[in-house]
Amino acid sequence: MKVPLLAFNDKGIYCQQADVYLDPWQPVKNAIITHGHADHSRWGHQNYITHHTNVPIIRHRLGEINVTGIAWNETFVINNVKFSLHPAGHIIGSSQIRVEHKGEVWVFTGDYKTEDDGISVPYEVVKCDTFITECTFGLPAFNWIPQAEVSSQINNWWAENKAEGKTSILFGYSLGKAQRLLKYLDTDIGTIYTHGAIENMTNVLRPLVDFPPTTLVTRETKKEDLLGNIVLAPPSAHGSTWIRKMTPFVTGSASGWMAFRGARRRRAVDKGFVLSDHCDWYSLLDCIKATGAEKIICTHGYTDIFSKYLRELGYDARTEKTQYEGETADSEGVEPENTAIENEA
């Protein structure tokens, strides 16, 4: 019986021929990592391989690890298996992993999006035979509006809150979403303040991206200093004593889940902005078609519904269980409180 080029086991996605795992969720000897979010890059592996812009991110999160940085489209060979990393467009340093052996090509996307956010290297189509895709937002209800429109909504909301003498608190994950929001905030409106988790991660990324200046919220920061300004904070800060000291304030959340009715109410925020670092339904389908792949493996999200639709289109599609979270309807990912181990989505 032919051994598949990539197989799913209790540790992760395994390439037996090369004895290497892709984004493993249990400690292994050799791991190729797509990006820095905590569900894809975990502590405990002996050797890490990732894109070189992701190296400072995972070192910041995981500490001193044995990691090798690779450039886009750079081929590296492990036991006659060819690997290369290609832009996924999800967050800074996020990759798809191309695996080739004996003329067979598989691509593992990790998490990805096709809209150019201006801070990540845009998604690249990679031709393959088998395509392993997330489907976090694999329902037709998800159809993103252009990023520029969302940015205008956020800046207008901030300006309105300022006119009312209130602080704007905008929730976004410390790696990825926060930097995307920060890049397009209008500093003519006021000052951008940050929670420590976001400030620390943004400082890691400043050598790579021209971000606006930010001011860290400290114990010495007075609520009078914040009035009319905006505070970027991780969702874990919602309802904390840290945030209650900022009254009067208005809260907002940027997430793909804000496309669902009731999501804003469930998260107990005043305003929701539909902005995701993942593909919507239509982008997923376009990406799959562009790869030319006949076999599709759906890993996390609306796997059953999406794979069923793909089979109706004629694809050989199936699902596989993983421990990747992506953006979840309740938490939009996992963000530990420990700011030395930060996450997304």
Phi, psi and chi 1 to 4 in degrees:
 res  aa     phi    psi   chi1   chi2   chi3   chi4
   1 MET       -  131.6 -178.2  177.4  177.1      -
   2 LYS   -70.2  131.2 -178.2 -178.2  177.5 -178.2
   3 VAL   -79.2  126.4  175.9      -      -      -
   4 PRO   -64.2  150.5   22.3  -32.4      -      -
   5 LEU   -60.6  -39.5 -174.5   53.5      -      -
   6 LEU  -129.3  134.4  -64.6  175.8      -      -
   7 ALA  -131.2  150.3      -      -      -      -
   8 PHE   -99.0  125.0  -67.9   73.3      -      -
   9 ASN  -132.8 -167.5   62.0   31.3      -      -
  10 ASP   -73.5   -5.9   59.5   -8.4      -      -
  11 LYS  -106.3  -23.3  -67.1 -175.8  177.0  179.8
  12 GLY   154.5 -154.7      -      -      -      -
  13 ILE   -94.1  116.6  -56.2  173.2      -      -
  14 TYR  -113.8  133.2 -176.0   52.5      -      -
  15 CYS  -105.5  101.0  179.2      -      -      -
  16 GLN   -64.1  -38.9 -179.9  176.3  -44.9      -
  17 GLN   -60.4  -34.0  -67.0   87.1  -18.7      -
  18 ALA  -102.8   -7.5      -      -      -      -
  19 ASP    52.4   54.5 -170.4   22.9      -      -
  20 VAL  -140.6  148.1   66.3      -      -      -
  21 TYR  -110.4  150.8  -79.5   84.3      -      -
  22 LEU  -106.7  122.6  -46.2 -174.1      -      -
  23 ASP    43.7   53.4  -72.9    0.5      -      -
  24 PRO   -67.4  149.3   25.1  -33.9      -      -
  25 TRP  -104.0    0.1   46.2   81.7      -      -
  26 GLN  -123.9  152.2  -65.1  -67.1  -28.2      -
  27 PRO   -58.4  132.7  -26.0   35.8      -      -
  28 VAL  -137.5  173.7  -60.8      -      -      -
  29 LYS   -75.0  -50.7 -179.6  179.4  179.3 -178.7
  30 ASN  -125.3  125.0  -61.2  -52.8      -      -
  31 ALA  -132.3  130.5      -      -      -      -
  32 ILE  -101.9  125.9  -55.7  176.5      -      -
  33 ILE  -111.7  130.3  -56.8  -61.6      -      -
  34 THR   -77.0  -40.5   60.1      -      -      -
  35 HIS  -164.3  178.9   65.2  -75.7      -      -
  36 GLY   -87.7   -2.3      -      -      -      -
  37 HIS   -67.4  148.7  -75.2  148.1      -      -
  38 ALA   -63.5  -24.9      -      -      -      -
  39 ASP   -80.6  -11.7   54.0  -25.9      -      -
  40 HIS  -112.2  -25.5  -71.2  -99.0      -      -
  41 SER  -122.8  103.6   58.8      -      -      -
  42 ARG  -111.6  157.0  -54.4 -170.1 -175.2 -140.6
  43 TRP   -76.8  148.9 -175.5   84.6      -      -
  44 GLY   115.5   -6.5      -      -      -      -
  45 HIS   -79.3  149.8  -49.1  -46.7      -      -
  46 GLN   -74.0  -40.8  -68.2 -177.3   35.8      -
  47 ASN  -135.0  131.7  -56.6  -64.9      -      -
  48 TYR  -115.0  139.0  -65.5   74.2      -      -
  49 ILE  -125.9  131.7  -61.4  174.0      -      -
  50 THR  -158.5  173.5 -167.4      -      -      -
  51 HIS   -66.6  146.7 -171.0  -99.1      -      -
  52 HIS   -63.6  -27.4   64.3   80.1      -      -
  53 THR   -74.8  -15.2   54.8      -      -      -
  54 ASN   -87.1  -13.8 -169.3   39.3      -      -
  55 VAL   -59.7  -52.4  170.5      -      -      -
  56 PRO   -63.0  -29.1   19.5  -30.8      -      -
  57 ILE   -66.3  -52.0  -65.9  171.4      -      -
  58 ILE   -74.9  -25.1   61.8  174.2      -      -
  59 ARG   -69.1  -38.0  -83.1 -160.1  166.5  133.9
  60 HIS   -61.9  -40.4  172.1   72.0      -      -
  61 ARG   -80.3  -40.0  -72.0 -170.7   50.8 -110.7
  62 LEU  -105.8  -10.1  -57.0  177.4      -      -
  63 GLY    89.0 -156.1      -      -      -      -
  64 GLU   -76.1  107.2  -80.4  -55.6  -48.1      -
  65 ILE  -124.7  161.0   54.8  174.3      -      -
  66 ASN   -87.5   98.3 -175.6   20.6      -      -
  67 VAL  -128.2  140.0   57.1      -      -      -
  68 THR  -114.3  129.8  -59.7      -      -      -
  69 GLY   -95.0  136.4      -      -      -      -
  70 ILE  -121.5  148.0  -58.5  -65.6      -      -
  71 ALA   -85.8  163.5      -      -      -      -
  72 TRP   -60.3  138.4  -58.7  124.2      -      -
  73 ASN    65.1   11.5  -64.7  -78.5      -      -
  74 GLU   -83.1  120.5  176.4 -176.3  -13.4      -
  75 THR   -83.1  129.9  -61.1      -      -      -
  76 PHE  -127.5  141.8   54.5  101.1      -      -
  77 VAL  -113.1  130.6 -179.4      -      -      -
  78 ILE  -126.4  110.8  -55.6  173.8      -      -
  79 ASN    51.2   50.5 -163.8   24.9      -      -
  80 ASN    70.4    6.2  -64.4  -40.5      -      -
  81 VAL   -99.4  129.3 -179.8      -      -      -
  82 LYS   -93.3  130.9  -65.2 -179.8  179.9  178.4
  83 PHE  -123.0  149.9  -64.2   89.5      -      -
  84 SER  -155.2  155.1   55.3      -      -      -
  85 LEU  -108.9  139.4  -56.5  179.8      -      -
  86 HIS  -135.9  144.2  -56.4  -96.4      -      -
  87 PRO   -55.6  135.0  -23.9   33.9      -      -
  88 ALA  -105.1  -17.0      -      -      -      -
  89 GLY    72.0    4.5      -      -      -      -
  90 HIS   -72.4  -59.0  173.4   55.2      -      -
  91 ILE  -144.1  179.1   62.4  169.2      -      -
  92 ILE   -58.0  131.4  -64.5  172.6      -      -
  93 GLY    78.3    6.6      -      -      -      -
  94 SER   -81.7  138.7   60.9      -      -      -
  95 SER  -127.4  154.8  -55.1      -      -      -
  96 GLN   -96.7  150.9  -55.8  170.0   80.6      -
  97 ILE  -112.8  118.7  -57.2  172.1      -      -
  98 ARG   -94.5  131.3 -176.6 -176.1 -175.0  -86.0
  99 VAL  -126.4  125.9 -173.6      -      -      -
 100 GLU  -130.9  133.4  179.5 -179.9   -4.1      -
 101 HIS  -153.5  123.8 -175.4   59.3      -      -
 102 LYS    52.9   44.2  -65.8 -177.2  177.6  179.7
 103 GLY    81.3   -1.0      -      -      -      -
 104 GLU  -101.6  134.1 -175.6  178.3    0.4      -
 105 VAL  -124.5  126.6  177.8      -      -      -
 106 TRP  -117.2  149.6  -69.7   47.6      -      -
 107 VAL  -129.9  129.0  167.7      -      -      -
 108 PHE  -107.7  121.3  170.5   51.2      -      -
 109 THR   -82.3  -23.1   61.6      -      -      -
 110 GLY    65.5 -125.9      -      -      -      -
 111 ASP  -111.3  147.9  -67.8  -33.8      -      -
 112 TYR  -155.8  159.8   64.9  115.4      -      -
 113 LYS  -147.7  155.5   74.4  171.1 -177.1  -65.1
 114 THR   -98.8  -21.1   55.6      -      -      -
 115 GLU   -71.7  131.2 -175.6  175.6   32.8      -
 116 ASP   -73.9  113.6 -177.4   -1.3      -      -
 117 ASP   -88.3   -3.0   60.1   19.3      -      -
 118 GLY    83.8   -4.6      -      -      -      -
 119 ILE  -125.6  -24.7   59.7  175.3      -      -
 120 SER  -101.1  151.6  -49.2      -      -      -
 121 VAL   -66.4  127.0  176.7      -      -      -
 122 PRO   -61.0  152.3  -23.0   33.3      -      -
 123 TYR   -53.5  139.1  172.4   83.0      -      -
 124 GLU  -118.3  130.3  172.5 -171.7  -42.8      -
 125 VAL   -71.3  130.4  173.8      -      -      -
 126 VAL  -123.6  116.6 -176.4      -      -      -
 127 LYS   -66.3  142.8  -62.4  -70.8 -174.7  178.3
 128 CYS  -163.0  171.8   58.7      -      -      -
 129 ASP   -91.8  -40.0  -55.3  -58.0      -      -
 130 THR  -126.2  131.3  -58.8      -      -      -
 131 PHE  -120.3  119.1 -169.8   60.2      -      -
 132 ILE   -98.0  112.3  -56.6  175.0      -      -
 133 THR  -122.4  143.7  179.6      -      -      -
 134 GLU   -73.1  162.4   59.9  140.7  -45.6      -
 135 CYS  -147.0   48.5   46.3      -      -      -
 136 THR   -49.8  -44.5  -58.2      -      -      -
 137 PHE  -114.6   46.0  -68.1  104.4      -      -
 138 GLY   -82.7   55.4      -      -      -      -
 139 LEU  -136.2  144.9  -71.0  178.9      -      -
 140 PRO   -60.1  -19.5  -23.2   33.1      -      -
 141 ALA   -64.6  -21.1      -      -      -      -
 142 PHE   -93.7  110.2  -62.9  110.3      -      -
 143 ASN  -144.9   96.7 -177.2   16.2      -      -
 144 TRP   -67.3  144.3  -50.6  143.9      -      -
 145 ILE   -86.9  159.5   64.7  173.7      -      -
 146 PRO   -58.0  144.4  -26.0   35.2      -      -
 147 GLN   -55.8  -38.3  173.0 -179.6  -93.0      -
 148 ALA   -60.0  -35.9      -      -      -      -
 149 GLU   -68.4  -40.1  -67.5 -176.5   28.1      -
 150 VAL   -65.9  -41.1 -178.2      -      -      -
 151 SER   -60.1  -41.1  -62.5      -      -      -
 152 SER   -64.1  -40.5  -66.3      -      -      -
 153 GLN   -59.7  -44.2  -68.8  173.8    2.5      -
 154 ILE   -66.5  -45.8  -68.2  172.0      -      -
 155 ASN   -67.0  -36.3  -75.8  -45.2      -      -
 156 ASN   -66.0  -40.2  -70.4  -21.6      -      -
 157 TRP   -61.0  -45.5  170.4   75.6      -      -
 158 TRP   -60.0  -46.0  177.9   12.5      -      -
 159 ALA   -62.9  -39.3      -      -      -      -
 160 GLU   -64.9  -41.6  -69.5  168.9    1.8      -
 161 ASN   -65.0  -38.8  -63.7  -23.6      -      -
 162 LYS   -62.6  -41.4 -179.8  177.6 -177.7  177.7
 163 ALA   -62.9  -25.7      -      -      -      -
 164 GLU   -93.0    3.9  -64.4  176.1    0.7      -
 165 GLY    73.0   30.5      -      -      -      -
 166 LYS  -117.4  155.4  -63.6  177.4 -179.0  178.1
 167 THR   -85.4  136.8  -59.9      -      -      -
 168 SER   -96.2  123.7  -59.1      -      -      -
 169 ILE  -114.3  117.6  -58.8  176.7      -      -
 170 LEU  -114.1  122.7 -175.6   58.2      -      -
 171 PHE   -92.2  131.9  -63.6  113.9      -      -
 172 GLY  -160.2  146.0      -      -      -      -
 173 TYR   -66.8  145.6  -78.0   89.0      -      -
 174 SER   -64.1  -23.7   58.8      -      -      -
 175 LEU  -117.2  113.9  170.4   56.6      -      -
 176 GLY   106.8  -78.1      -      -      -      -
 177 LYS   -63.4  -43.5 -173.4   66.5   65.1   64.5
 178 ALA   -61.0  -42.2      -      -      -      -
 179 GLN   -69.8  -34.8  -71.0   76.1   36.4      -
 180 ARG   -65.0  -41.4 -170.7  176.7  178.7 -170.7
 181 LEU   -65.5  -46.0  -66.2  169.2      -      -
 182 LEU   -58.5  -40.7  172.6   60.1      -      -
 183 LYS   -58.3  -31.0  179.5   68.9  175.9  177.3
 184 TYR  -113.4   10.0  -62.8  101.2      -      -
 185 LEU   -73.9  140.2  -71.4  175.8      -      -
 186 ASP   -89.1  105.6 -175.9   -3.7      -      -
 187 THR   -72.2   -8.3   52.9      -      -      -
 188 ASP   -69.7  -20.7  -72.7  -20.6      -      -
 189 ILE   -76.8  -40.6  -60.2  173.1      -      -
 190 GLY   177.3 -159.1      -      -      -      -
 191 THR   -94.8  143.5  -59.5      -      -      -
 192 ILE   -98.5  115.2  -56.5  169.6      -      -
 193 TYR   -99.8  155.3  -76.1   84.6      -      -
 194 THR  -136.3  148.9   54.2      -      -      -
 195 HIS   -71.3  153.1 -178.8  -80.1      -      -
 196 GLY   -56.9  -39.4      -      -      -      -
 197 ALA   -62.1  -40.6      -      -      -      -
 198 ILE   -74.3  -39.7  -70.0  174.2      -      -
 199 GLU   -60.8  -45.1 -176.9   73.7    9.6      -
 200 ASN   -63.3  -45.4  -68.4  -19.9      -      -
 201 MET   -69.1  -39.1 -178.2   56.4   73.2      -
 202 THR   -62.9  -38.0  -59.3      -      -      -
 203 ASN   -64.2  -32.2  -74.5  -22.4      -      -
 204 VAL   -64.1  -34.8  171.7      -      -      -
 205 LEU   -93.0  -11.5  -61.0  172.5      -      -
 206 ARG   -57.2  -33.9  -78.4 -168.0 -177.1  -82.4
 207 PRO   -63.6  -17.2  -24.9   35.8      -      -
 208 LEU   -99.5  -25.1  -55.0  173.5      -      -
 209 VAL  -138.2  144.0 -179.9      -      -      -
 210 ASP   -85.9   92.5 -178.6   21.6      -      -
 211 PHE   -94.0  153.9  -69.8  116.9      -      -
 212 PRO   -64.7  160.1  -17.5   29.4      -      -
 213 PRO   -67.7  149.4   22.5  -32.1      -      -
 214 THR  -131.8  158.8   55.2      -      -      -
 215 THR  -123.7  125.5  -58.9      -      -      -
 216 LEU   -73.0  133.6  175.0   65.6      -      -
 217 VAL   -77.5  122.6  175.2      -      -      -
 218 THR  -122.9  179.8   67.2      -      -      -
 219 ARG   -65.0  -24.5  -68.8 -179.2  178.7  178.1
 220 GLU   -82.4  -13.4  -74.0   70.8   40.6      -
 221 THR   -67.9  127.1  -56.3      -      -      -
 222 LYS   -92.5  149.3  -62.7 -179.5  174.9   64.7
 223 LYS   -64.5  -24.9   69.0  177.0 -178.9  179.0
 224 GLU   -65.2  -30.4  -69.0   78.9   10.8      -
 225 ASP   -67.7  -28.7  -61.2  -28.3      -      -
 226 LEU   -87.4  -21.2  -58.7  174.1      -      -
 227 LEU   -56.8  126.4  -68.1  177.3      -      -
 228 GLY    85.3   -9.4      -      -      -      -
 229 ASN  -101.8  179.7  -64.2  -47.9      -      -
 230 ILE  -120.1  142.8 -165.1  165.4      -      -
 231 VAL  -119.0  122.4 -180.0      -      -      -
 232 LEU   -90.9  125.5  -73.5  179.4      -      -
 233 ALA  -140.3  150.9      -      -      -      -
 234 PRO   -74.3  154.3   27.7  -34.1      -      -
 235 PRO   -56.0  -27.5  -27.6   36.8      -      -
 236 SER   -63.8  -17.5   58.0      -      -      -
 237 ALA   -81.8  -11.8      -      -      -      -
 238 HIS   -61.4  127.6 -164.5  -60.2      -      -
 239 GLY    79.8    2.4      -      -      -      -
 240 SER   -81.7  165.1   66.2      -      -      -
 241 THR   -63.6  -29.4   54.8      -      -      -
 242 TRP   -57.4  -42.6 -179.5   84.9      -      -
 243 ILE   -83.9  -29.9 -158.4  172.8      -      -
 244 ARG   -66.6  -20.7  -72.1 -161.8  -68.6  -91.0
 245 LYS   -74.4   -5.5  -64.2  177.2 -179.2  178.2
 246 MET   -97.2    5.1  -60.0 -178.9 -173.4      -
 247 THR   -59.3  143.1   53.6      -      -      -
 248 PRO   -83.5  135.8   31.5  -35.3      -      -
 249 PHE  -139.5  163.3   59.8   78.4      -      -
 250 VAL  -125.2  136.2 -179.1      -      -      -
 251 THR  -106.7  147.4   56.9      -      -      -
 252 GLY  -140.4  154.7      -      -      -      -
 253 SER  -134.9  135.0  176.5      -      -      -
 254 ALA  -107.3  115.4      -      -      -      -
 255 SER  -162.8  149.6  165.8      -      -      -
 256 GLY   -62.0  -27.4      -      -      -      -
 257 TRP   -69.8  -13.5  -65.5  107.6      -      -
 258 MET   -68.6   -8.1  -70.0  -58.6  155.1      -
 259 ALA   -71.9  -18.0      -      -      -      -
 260 PHE   -87.2  134.2  -93.6  173.6      -      -
 261 ARG   -63.7  136.3  -70.0 -178.0  179.1  178.8
 262 GLY    93.2  -12.8      -      -      -      -
 263 ALA   -64.9  -41.0      -      -      -      -
 264 ARG   -63.2  -41.1  177.4  173.9   59.2   84.6
 265 ARG   -66.5  -41.6 -176.6  178.9   65.2 -107.0
 266 ARG   -63.5  -34.0  -73.9 -162.8  -57.5  -86.1
 267 ARG   -88.3   -1.8  -65.2 -167.9 -176.3 -166.6
 268 ALA    56.3   45.5      -      -      -      -
 269 VAL  -115.8  157.4  -67.2      -      -      -
 270 ASP   -80.0  -29.6  -59.6  -52.4      -      -
 271 LYS  -142.7  138.7 -176.7   71.8  172.9  179.1
 272 GLY  -117.5  138.7      -      -      -      -
 273 PHE  -121.9  128.1  -57.6   98.9      -      -
 274 VAL   -83.0   99.9 -178.4      -      -      -
 275 LEU  -149.1  118.8 -173.5   71.0      -      -
 276 SER  -128.8  150.7  176.3      -      -      -
 277 ASP   -95.7   19.6  -69.0  -27.3      -      -
 278 HIS  -122.2  164.6  -62.6 -103.5      -      -
 279 CYS   -69.7  147.8  -72.1      -      -      -
 280 ASP   -85.8 -178.7   62.5   10.8      -      -
 281 TRP   -54.4  -46.9  166.5  -91.2      -      -
 282 TYR   -71.7  -37.2  -58.0   94.3      -      -
 283 SER   -66.8  -39.0  -64.6      -      -      -
 284 LEU   -57.1  -48.2  -72.8  169.3      -      -
 285 LEU   -65.1  -40.5  -66.5  174.9      -      -
 286 ASP   -64.2  -41.0  -72.0  -15.2      -      -
 287 CYS   -64.8  -44.8  -71.2      -      -      -
 288 ILE   -60.7  -44.7  -70.7  168.9      -      -
 289 LYS   -61.9  -41.0 -177.2  178.1 -179.7 -179.9
 290 ALA   -66.9  -27.6      -      -      -      -
 291 THR   -71.2  -22.8   65.3      -      -      -
 292 GLY    76.3    5.6      -      -      -      -
 293 ALA   -70.4  145.8      -      -      -      -
 294 GLU   -99.6  -29.2  -64.8 -178.2   -4.1      -
 295 LYS  -105.4  128.3  -64.9 -177.5  178.5 -179.6
 296 ILE  -124.7  131.1  -47.7  -62.7      -      -
 297 ILE  -116.9  121.4  -59.8  173.8      -      -
 298 CYS   -98.4  125.6  -56.8      -      -      -
 299 THR  -103.1  -46.5   56.6      -      -      -
 300 HIS  -149.2  143.5   56.3  -69.1      -      -
 301 GLY   118.3 -142.5      -      -      -      -
 302 TYR   -84.0   63.1  -71.3   98.2      -      -
 303 THR   -63.2  -46.3   52.4      -      -      -
 304 ASP   -65.8  -47.6  -67.5  -22.9      -      -
 305 ILE   -64.9  -44.8  -65.1  171.9      -      -
 306 PHE   -68.5  -43.9 -168.2   64.9      -      -
 307 SER   -66.1  -35.6   61.5      -      -      -
 308 LYS   -62.1  -44.0 -179.4  177.0 -176.7  -68.0
 309 TYR   -63.4  -40.2 -176.8   75.5      -      -
 310 LEU   -62.5  -39.6  -69.1  176.4      -      -
 311 ARG   -64.0  -35.8  -71.2 -167.7  -67.0  -87.5
 312 GLU   -65.2  -27.5  -68.4  172.5   -4.3      -
 313 LEU   -82.2   -8.2  -66.3  179.0      -      -
 314 GLY   106.2    2.2      -      -      -      -
 315 TYR   -80.1  153.0  -69.1   99.5      -      -
 316 ASP   -86.6   89.0  178.4    0.6      -      -
 317 ALA  -116.3  141.4      -      -      -      -
 318 ARG  -147.7  175.4   60.7 -175.2  175.0   89.1
 319 THR  -116.6  156.2   66.7      -      -      -
 320 GLU  -138.8  140.2  -73.1  -75.9   -4.5      -
 321 LYS   -82.8  138.0  -68.0 -172.7  179.7  -61.1
 322 THR  -137.2  179.0   67.3      -      -      -
 323 GLN  -108.6   26.5  -68.2 -172.3   19.3      -
 324 TYR   -85.5  139.1  -51.5  134.0      -      -
 325 GLU  -101.5  -35.1  -55.1 -134.7    3.4      -
 326 GLY    57.5 -143.5      -      -      -      -
 327 GLU   -96.9  123.4  -62.9 -177.9    8.9      -
 328 THR  -102.8  155.4   65.7      -      -      -
 329 ALA   -61.0  -29.0      -      -      -      -
 330 ASP   -92.7  -40.1  -66.1  -36.4      -      -
 331 SER  -122.6  -10.8   63.3      -      -      -
 332 GLU    51.8   43.9 -162.6 -174.3  -13.6      -
 333 GLY   113.1 -179.8      -      -      -      -
 334 VAL  -113.2  121.0  178.0      -      -      -
 335 GLU  -126.6   95.1 -179.5  143.1   19.8      -
 336 PRO   -60.1  152.1  -20.7   32.2      -      -
 337 GLU   -66.7  -32.0  -67.8  -68.6  -22.5      -
 338 ASN   -63.7  112.6 -175.6  -10.5      -      -
 339 THR   -70.7   -9.6   57.6      -      -      -
 340 ALA   -81.4  -13.0      -      -      -      -
 341 ILE  -126.9   80.8  -53.0  177.5      -      -
 342 GLU  -100.3  159.3  -63.0  164.5  -22.6      -
 343 ASN  -138.4 -172.6  179.4   45.7      -      -
 344 GLU   -89.5 -150.4  128.8 -167.2   75.7      -
 345 ALA   176.4      -      -      -      -      -
